[in-house]
């Protein structure tokens, strides 16, 4: 499961396409290694409007 998710996150990083909060949350909950990738994505793409607050992903404009 991790290789497929990692690939999708890499594509998102290369294209700047937001994979969606639900998908990111699913990856975040399932795999600590993917949390590192997601943190880097959120720093790179603040326009996605997703933040990490107390270890939880959420829309920052909500």
PDB file of N, CA, C and O in Angstrom:
ATOM      1  N   UNK A   1       0.836  -1.194   0.000  1.00  0.00           N
ATOM      2  CA  UNK A   1       0.000   0.000   0.000  1.00  0.00           C
ATOM      3  C   UNK A   1       0.881   1.258   0.000  1.00  0.00           C
ATOM      4  O   UNK A   1       0.573   2.230  -0.690  1.00  0.00           O
ATOM      5  N   UNK A   2       1.963   1.239   0.764  1.00  0.00           N
ATOM      6  CA  UNK A   2       2.810   2.425   0.848  1.00  0.00           C
ATOM      7  C   UNK A   2       3.370   2.842  -0.509  1.00  0.00           C
ATOM      8  O   UNK A   2       3.350   4.034  -0.817  1.00  0.00           O
ATOM      9  N   UNK A   3       3.873   1.917  -1.340  1.00  0.00           N
ATOM     10  CA  UNK A   3       4.438   2.372  -2.631  1.00  0.00           C
ATOM     11  C   UNK A   3       3.426   3.114  -3.502  1.00  0.00           C
ATOM     12  O   UNK A   3       3.775   4.102  -4.149  1.00  0.00           O
ATOM     13  N   UNK A   4       2.185   2.649  -3.524  1.00  0.00           N
ATOM     14  CA  UNK A   4       1.168   3.320  -4.330  1.00  0.00           C
ATOM     15  C   UNK A   4       0.861   4.713  -3.778  1.00  0.00           C
ATOM     16  O   UNK A   4       0.728   5.677  -4.533  1.00  0.00           O
ATOM     17  N   UNK A   5       0.754   4.801  -2.488  1.00  0.00           N
ATOM     18  CA  UNK A   5       0.469   6.103  -1.867  1.00  0.00           C
ATOM     19  C   UNK A   5       1.645   7.056  -2.039  1.00  0.00           C
ATOM     20  O   UNK A   5       1.467   8.242  -2.318  1.00  0.00           O
ATOM     21  N   UNK A   6       2.851   6.515  -1.868  1.00  0.00           N
ATOM     22  CA  UNK A   6       4.042   7.346  -2.035  1.00  0.00           C
ATOM     23  C   UNK A   6       4.101   7.887  -3.465  1.00  0.00           C
ATOM     24  O   UNK A   6       4.431   9.053  -3.679  1.00  0.00           O
ATOM     25  N   UNK A   7       3.784   7.044  -4.427  1.00  0.00           N
ATOM     26  CA  UNK A   7       3.806   7.471  -5.829  1.00  0.00           C
ATOM     27  C   UNK A   7       2.782   8.580  -6.073  1.00  0.00           C
ATOM     28  O   UNK A   7       3.079   9.564  -6.749  1.00  0.00           O
ATOM     29  N   UNK A   8       1.588   8.420  -5.528  1.00  0.00           N
ATOM     30  CA  UNK A   8       0.552   9.441  -5.718  1.00  0.00           C
ATOM     31  C   UNK A   8       0.973  10.769  -5.075  1.00  0.00           C
ATOM     32  O   UNK A   8       0.714  11.839  -5.627  1.00  0.00           O
ATOM     33  N   UNK A   9       1.612  10.697  -3.926  1.00  0.00           N
ATOM     34  CA  UNK A   9       2.076  11.917  -3.263  1.00  0.00           C
ATOM     35  C   UNK A   9       3.218  12.564  -4.049  1.00  0.00           C
ATOM     36  O   UNK A   9       3.308  13.790  -4.109  1.00  0.00           O
ATOM     37  N   UNK A  10       4.090  11.751  -4.652  1.00  0.00           N
ATOM     38  CA  UNK A  10       5.168  12.291  -5.480  1.00  0.00           C
ATOM     39  C   UNK A  10       4.614  12.995  -6.705  1.00  0.00           C
ATOM     40  O   UNK A  10       5.106  14.054  -7.093  1.00  0.00           O
ATOM     41  N   UNK A  11       3.590  12.409  -7.317  1.00  0.00           N
ATOM     42  CA  UNK A  11       2.947  13.039  -8.473  1.00  0.00           C
ATOM     43  C   UNK A  11       2.329  14.365  -8.043  1.00  0.00           C
ATOM     44  O   UNK A  11       2.444  15.362  -8.756  1.00  0.00           O
ATOM     45  N   UNK A  12       1.682  14.382  -6.896  1.00  0.00           N
ATOM     46  CA  UNK A  12       1.089  15.616  -6.376  1.00  0.00           C
ATOM     47  C   UNK A  12       2.163  16.677  -6.184  1.00  0.00           C
ATOM     48  O   UNK A  12       1.948  17.849  -6.492  1.00  0.00           O
ATOM     49  N   UNK A  13       3.326  16.262  -5.672  1.00  0.00           N
ATOM     50  CA  UNK A  13       4.424  17.210  -5.449  1.00  0.00           C
ATOM     51  C   UNK A  13       4.950  17.758  -6.765  1.00  0.00           C
ATOM     52  O   UNK A  13       5.261  18.945  -6.865  1.00  0.00           O
ATOM     53  N   UNK A  14       5.050  16.911  -7.766  1.00  0.00           N
ATOM     54  CA  UNK A  14       5.593  17.340  -9.056  1.00  0.00           C
ATOM     55  C   UNK A  14       4.636  18.228  -9.831  1.00  0.00           C
ATOM     56  O   UNK A  14       5.058  19.160 -10.514  1.00  0.00           O
ATOM     57  N   UNK A  15       3.351  17.936  -9.723  1.00  0.00           N
ATOM     58  CA  UNK A  15       2.360  18.673 -10.498  1.00  0.00           C
ATOM     59  C   UNK A  15       1.683  19.789  -9.698  1.00  0.00           C
ATOM     60  O   UNK A  15       1.041  20.669 -10.273  1.00  0.00           O
ATOM     61  N   UNK A  16       1.826  19.751  -8.391  1.00  0.00           N
ATOM     62  CA  UNK A  16       1.175  20.749  -7.552  1.00  0.00           C
ATOM     63  C   UNK A  16      -0.311  20.532  -7.420  1.00  0.00           C
ATOM     64  O   UNK A  16      -1.055  21.454  -7.086  1.00  0.00           O
ATOM     65  N   UNK A  17      -0.752  19.297  -7.686  1.00  0.00           N
ATOM     66  CA  UNK A  17      -2.177  18.995  -7.607  1.00  0.00           C
ATOM     67  C   UNK A  17      -2.512  18.449  -6.222  1.00  0.00           C
ATOM     68  O   UNK A  17      -1.901  17.493  -5.745  1.00  0.00           O
ATOM     69  N   UNK A  18      -3.478  19.071  -5.606  1.00  0.00           N
ATOM     70  CA  UNK A  18      -3.925  18.669  -4.282  1.00  0.00           C
ATOM     71  C   UNK A  18      -4.652  17.325  -4.381  1.00  0.00           C
ATOM     72  O   UNK A  18      -5.661  17.230  -5.079  1.00  0.00           O
ATOM     73  N   UNK A  19      -4.160  16.283  -3.696  1.00  0.00           N
ATOM     74  CA  UNK A  19      -4.843  14.987  -3.735  1.00  0.00           C
ATOM     75  C   UNK A  19      -6.104  14.956  -2.876  1.00  0.00           C
ATOM     76  O   UNK A  19      -6.859  13.985  -2.913  1.00  0.00           O
ATOM     77  N   UNK A  20      -6.328  16.004  -2.112  1.00  0.00           N
ATOM     78  CA  UNK A  20      -7.532  16.089  -1.290  1.00  0.00           C
ATOM     79  C   UNK A  20      -7.259  15.792   0.174  1.00  0.00           C
ATOM     80  O   UNK A  20      -6.419  14.959   0.512  1.00  0.00           O
ATOM     81  N   UNK A  21      -7.974  16.478   1.018  1.00  0.00           N
ATOM     82  CA  UNK A  21      -7.796  16.326   2.459  1.00  0.00           C
ATOM     83  C   UNK A  21      -8.086  14.892   2.909  1.00  0.00           C
ATOM     84  O   UNK A  21      -7.358  14.350   3.741  1.00  0.00           O
ATOM     85  N   UNK A  22      -9.130  14.277   2.373  1.00  0.00           N
ATOM     86  CA  UNK A  22      -9.487  12.920   2.800  1.00  0.00           C
ATOM     87  C   UNK A  22      -8.369  11.935   2.488  1.00  0.00           C
ATOM     88  O   UNK A  22      -8.026  11.093   3.317  1.00  0.00           O
ATOM     89  N   UNK A  23      -7.799  12.043   1.285  1.00  0.00           N
ATOM     90  CA  UNK A  23      -6.707  11.147   0.903  1.00  0.00           C
ATOM     91  C   UNK A  23      -5.484  11.393   1.781  1.00  0.00           C
ATOM     92  O   UNK A  23      -4.866  10.445   2.264  1.00  0.00           O
ATOM     93  N   UNK A  24      -5.136  12.655   1.988  1.00  0.00           N
ATOM     94  CA  UNK A  24      -3.993  12.971   2.834  1.00  0.00           C
ATOM     95  C   UNK A  24      -4.218  12.469   4.256  1.00  0.00           C
ATOM     96  O   UNK A  24      -3.293  11.959   4.888  1.00  0.00           O
ATOM     97  N   UNK A  25      -5.427  12.610   4.756  1.00  0.00           N
ATOM     98  CA  UNK A  25      -5.744  12.148   6.112  1.00  0.00           C
ATOM     99  C   UNK A  25      -5.608  10.633   6.211  1.00  0.00           C
ATOM    100  O   UNK A  25      -5.094  10.115   7.202  1.00  0.00           O
ATOM    101  N   UNK A  26      -6.065   9.933   5.194  1.00  0.00           N
ATOM    102  CA  UNK A  26      -5.954   8.477   5.163  1.00  0.00           C
ATOM    103  C   UNK A  26      -4.478   8.048   5.214  1.00  0.00           C
ATOM    104  O   UNK A  26      -4.108   7.156   5.977  1.00  0.00           O
ATOM    105  N   UNK A  27      -3.654   8.689   4.400  1.00  0.00           N
ATOM    106  CA  UNK A  27      -2.219   8.385   4.391  1.00  0.00           C
ATOM    107  C   UNK A  27      -1.591   8.740   5.734  1.00  0.00           C
ATOM    108  O   UNK A  27      -0.779   7.985   6.269  1.00  0.00           O
ATOM    109  N   UNK A  28      -1.971   9.889   6.269  1.00  0.00           N
ATOM    110  CA  UNK A  28      -1.444  10.385   7.540  1.00  0.00           C
ATOM    111  C   UNK A  28      -1.718   9.387   8.663  1.00  0.00           C
ATOM    112  O   UNK A  28      -0.837   9.098   9.472  1.00  0.00           O
ATOM    113  N   UNK A  29      -2.931   8.869   8.706  1.00  0.00           N
ATOM    114  CA  UNK A  29      -3.334   7.955   9.780  1.00  0.00           C
ATOM    115  C   UNK A  29      -2.685   6.588   9.654  1.00  0.00           C
ATOM    116  O   UNK A  29      -2.433   5.932  10.665  1.00  0.00           O
ATOM    117  N   UNK A  30      -2.407   6.143   8.422  1.00  0.00           N
ATOM    118  CA  UNK A  30      -1.929   4.783   8.193  1.00  0.00           C
ATOM    119  C   UNK A  30      -0.424   4.600   8.286  1.00  0.00           C
ATOM    120  O   UNK A  30       0.040   3.502   8.594  1.00  0.00           O
ATOM    121  N   UNK A  31       0.352   5.650   8.027  1.00  0.00           N
ATOM    122  CA  UNK A  31       1.786   5.427   7.871  1.00  0.00           C
ATOM    123  C   UNK A  31       2.610   6.636   8.332  1.00  0.00           C
ATOM    124  O   UNK A  31       2.551   7.699   7.714  1.00  0.00           O
ATOM    125  N   UNK A  32       3.369   6.475   9.404  1.00  0.00           N
ATOM    126  CA  UNK A  32       4.201   7.587   9.891  1.00  0.00           C
ATOM    127  C   UNK A  32       5.225   8.071   8.862  1.00  0.00           C
ATOM    128  O   UNK A  32       5.577   9.251   8.856  1.00  0.00           O
ATOM    129  N   UNK A  33       5.702   7.188   7.999  1.00  0.00           N
ATOM    130  CA  UNK A  33       6.665   7.609   6.973  1.00  0.00           C
ATOM    131  C   UNK A  33       6.011   8.574   5.987  1.00  0.00           C
ATOM    132  O   UNK A  33       6.657   9.504   5.504  1.00  0.00           O
ATOM    133  N   UNK A  34       4.758   8.359   5.694  1.00  0.00           N
ATOM    134  CA  UNK A  34       4.044   9.243   4.782  1.00  0.00           C
ATOM    135  C   UNK A  34       3.763  10.595   5.437  1.00  0.00           C
ATOM    136  O   UNK A  34       3.585  11.593   4.738  1.00  0.00           O
ATOM    137  N   UNK A  35       3.722  10.638   6.745  1.00  0.00           N
ATOM    138  CA  UNK A  35       3.520  11.913   7.440  1.00  0.00           C
ATOM    139  C   UNK A  35       4.629  12.895   7.095  1.00  0.00           C
ATOM    140  O   UNK A  35       4.382  14.092   6.947  1.00  0.00           O
ATOM    141  N   UNK A  36       5.839  12.394   6.969  1.00  0.00           N
ATOM    142  CA  UNK A  36       6.972  13.255   6.611  1.00  0.00           C
ATOM    143  C   UNK A  36       6.768  13.839   5.226  1.00  0.00           C
ATOM    144  O   UNK A  36       6.994  15.029   5.007  1.00  0.00           O
ATOM    145  N   UNK A  37       6.341  13.001   4.293  1.00  0.00           N
ATOM    146  CA  UNK A  37       6.100  13.448   2.922  1.00  0.00           C
ATOM    147  C   UNK A  37       4.977  14.485   2.891  1.00  0.00           C
ATOM    148  O   UNK A  37       5.073  15.498   2.199  1.00  0.00           O
ATOM    149  N   UNK A  38       3.922  14.220   3.644  1.00  0.00           N
ATOM    150  CA  UNK A  38       2.772  15.127   3.677  1.00  0.00           C
ATOM    151  C   UNK A  38       3.177  16.472   4.287  1.00  0.00           C
ATOM    152  O   UNK A  38       2.758  17.519   3.794  1.00  0.00           O
ATOM    153  N   UNK A  39       3.974  16.458   5.333  1.00  0.00           N
ATOM    154  CA  UNK A  39       4.439  17.713   5.937  1.00  0.00           C
ATOM    155  C   UNK A  39       5.187  18.558   4.912  1.00  0.00           C
ATOM    156  O   UNK A  39       4.977  19.768   4.825  1.00  0.00           O
ATOM    157  N   UNK A  40       6.057  17.918   4.139  1.00  0.00           N
ATOM    158  CA  UNK A  40       6.819  18.634   3.114  1.00  0.00           C
ATOM    159  C   UNK A  40       5.895  19.189   2.031  1.00  0.00           C
ATOM    160  O   UNK A  40       6.095  20.304   1.549  1.00  0.00           O
ATOM    161  N   UNK A  41       4.889  18.413   1.652  1.00  0.00           N
ATOM    162  CA  UNK A  41       3.925  18.880   0.649  1.00  0.00           C
ATOM    163  C   UNK A  41       3.179  20.117   1.128  1.00  0.00           C
ATOM    164  O   UNK A  41       2.988  21.069   0.371  1.00  0.00           O
ATOM    165  N   UNK A  42       2.759  20.096   2.381  1.00  0.00           N
ATOM    166  CA  UNK A  42       1.975  21.212   2.907  1.00  0.00           C
ATOM    167  C   UNK A  42       2.807  22.480   3.035  1.00  0.00           C
ATOM    168  O   UNK A  42       2.280  23.586   2.921  1.00  0.00           O
ATOM    169  N   UNK A  43       4.103  22.322   3.272  1.00  0.00           N
ATOM    170  CA  UNK A  43       4.996  23.490   3.292  1.00  0.00           C
ATOM    171  C   UNK A  43       5.179  24.019   1.877  1.00  0.00           C
ATOM    172  O   UNK A  43       5.196  25.230   1.654  1.00  0.00           O
ATOM    173  N   UNK A  44       5.314  23.106   0.926  1.00  0.00           N
ATOM    174  CA  UNK A  44       5.548  23.488  -0.470  1.00  0.00           C
ATOM    175  C   UNK A  44       4.309  24.113  -1.114  1.00  0.00           C
ATOM    176  O   UNK A  44       4.426  24.985  -1.976  1.00  0.00           O
ATOM    177  N   UNK A  45       3.123  23.665  -0.692  1.00  0.00           N
ATOM    178  CA  UNK A  45       1.880  24.117  -1.308  1.00  0.00           C
ATOM    179  C   UNK A  45       0.894  24.670  -0.267  1.00  0.00           C
ATOM    180  O   UNK A  45      -0.140  24.055  -0.007  1.00  0.00           O
ATOM    181  N   UNK A  46       1.210  25.817   0.322  1.00  0.00           N
ATOM    182  CA  UNK A  46       0.283  26.391   1.312  1.00  0.00           C
ATOM    183  C   UNK A  46      -1.053  26.784   0.697  1.00  0.00           C
ATOM    184  O   UNK A  46      -2.049  26.917   1.408  1.00  0.00           O
ATOM    185  N   UNK A  47      -1.082  26.972  -0.624  1.00  0.00           N
ATOM    186  CA  UNK A  47      -2.328  27.349  -1.289  1.00  0.00           C
ATOM    187  C   UNK A  47      -3.387  26.245  -1.213  1.00  0.00           C
ATOM    188  O   UNK A  47      -4.558  26.494  -1.500  1.00  0.00           O
ATOM    189  N   UNK A  48      -2.994  25.049  -0.836  1.00  0.00           N
ATOM    190  CA  UNK A  48      -3.969  23.976  -0.664  1.00  0.00           C
ATOM    191  C   UNK A  48      -4.866  24.247   0.536  1.00  0.00           C
ATOM    192  O   UNK A  48      -5.966  23.700   0.618  1.00  0.00           O
ATOM    193  N   UNK A  49      -4.416  25.077   1.462  1.00  0.00           N
ATOM    194  CA  UNK A  49      -5.238  25.435   2.614  1.00  0.00           C
ATOM    195  C   UNK A  49      -5.371  24.331   3.642  1.00  0.00           C
ATOM    196  O   UNK A  49      -6.382  24.249   4.340  1.00  0.00           O
ATOM    197  N   UNK A  50      -4.352  23.475   3.744  1.00  0.00           N
ATOM    198  CA  UNK A  50      -4.374  22.382   4.718  1.00  0.00           C
ATOM    199  C   UNK A  50      -3.236  22.614   5.701  1.00  0.00           C
ATOM    200  O   UNK A  50      -2.111  22.920   5.307  1.00  0.00           O
ATOM    201  N   UNK A  51      -3.543  22.466   6.984  1.00  0.00           N
ATOM    202  CA  UNK A  51      -2.552  22.680   8.026  1.00  0.00           C
ATOM    203  C   UNK A  51      -2.533  21.486   8.973  1.00  0.00           C
ATOM    204  O   UNK A  51      -3.471  20.690   9.019  1.00  0.00           O
ATOM    205  N   UNK A  52      -1.448  21.383   9.724  1.00  0.00           N
ATOM    206  CA  UNK A  52      -1.323  20.361  10.760  1.00  0.00           C
ATOM    207  C   UNK A  52      -1.444  21.078  12.098  1.00  0.00           C
ATOM    208  O   UNK A  52      -0.629  21.938  12.435  1.00  0.00           O
ATOM    209  N   UNK A  53      -2.465  20.713  12.848  1.00  0.00           N
ATOM    210  CA  UNK A  53      -2.696  21.329  14.160  1.00  0.00           C
ATOM    211  C   UNK A  53      -2.756  20.209  15.192  1.00  0.00           C
ATOM    212  O   UNK A  53      -3.637  19.350  15.146  1.00  0.00           O
ATOM    213  N   UNK A  54      -1.815  20.235  16.113  1.00  0.00           N
ATOM    214  CA  UNK A  54      -1.729  19.198  17.153  1.00  0.00           C
ATOM    215  C   UNK A  54      -1.746  17.794  16.553  1.00  0.00           C
ATOM    216  O   UNK A  54      -2.408  16.896  17.075  1.00  0.00           O
ATOM    217  N   UNK A  55      -1.021  17.613  15.464  1.00  0.00           N
ATOM    218  CA  UNK A  55      -0.905  16.298  14.835  1.00  0.00           C
ATOM    219  C   UNK A  55      -2.103  15.871  14.008  1.00  0.00           C
ATOM    220  O   UNK A  55      -2.214  14.706  13.627  1.00  0.00           O
ATOM    221  N   UNK A  56      -2.998  16.803  13.728  1.00  0.00           N
ATOM    222  CA  UNK A  56      -4.206  16.503  12.956  1.00  0.00           C
ATOM    223  C   UNK A  56      -4.237  17.387  11.714  1.00  0.00           C
ATOM    224  O   UNK A  56      -3.973  18.586  11.794  1.00  0.00           O
ATOM    225  N   UNK A  57      -4.557  16.796  10.573  1.00  0.00           N
ATOM    226  CA  UNK A  57      -4.708  17.575   9.345  1.00  0.00           C
ATOM    227  C   UNK A  57      -6.075  18.229   9.326  1.00  0.00           C
ATOM    228  O   UNK A  57      -7.078  17.607   9.677  1.00  0.00           O
ATOM    229  N   UNK A  58      -6.111  19.498   8.911  1.00  0.00           N
ATOM    230  CA  UNK A  58      -7.394  20.171   8.789  1.00  0.00           C
ATOM    231  C   UNK A  58      -7.293  21.321   7.793  1.00  0.00           C
ATOM    232  O   UNK A  58      -6.211  21.843   7.526  1.00  0.00           O
ATOM    233  N   UNK A  59      -8.420  21.693   7.267  1.00  0.00           N
ATOM    234  CA  UNK A  59      -8.488  22.880   6.402  1.00  0.00           C
ATOM    235  C   UNK A  59      -8.269  24.081   7.300  1.00  0.00           C
ATOM    236  O   UNK A  59      -8.951  24.234   8.313  1.00  0.00           O
ATOM    237  N   UNK A  60      -7.322  24.937   6.938  1.00  0.00           N
ATOM    238  CA  UNK A  60      -7.035  26.089   7.799  1.00  0.00           C
ATOM    239  C   UNK A  60      -8.023  27.212   7.605  1.00  0.00           C
ATOM    240  O   UNK A  60      -8.104  28.112   8.442  1.00  0.00           O
ATOM    241  N   UNK A  61      -8.776  27.184   6.525  1.00  0.00           N
ATOM    242  CA  UNK A  61      -9.745  28.256   6.306  1.00  0.00           C
ATOM    243  C   UNK A  61     -11.124  27.917   6.821  1.00  0.00           C
ATOM    244  O   UNK A  61     -12.071  28.667   6.587  1.00  0.00           O
ATOM    245  N   UNK A  62     -11.260  26.782   7.532  1.00  0.00           N
ATOM    246  CA  UNK A  62     -12.565  26.414   8.113  1.00  0.00           C
ATOM    247  C   UNK A  62     -12.761  27.101   9.442  1.00  0.00           C
ATOM    248  O   UNK A  62     -13.795  26.919  10.084  1.00  0.00           O
TER     249      UNK A  62
END
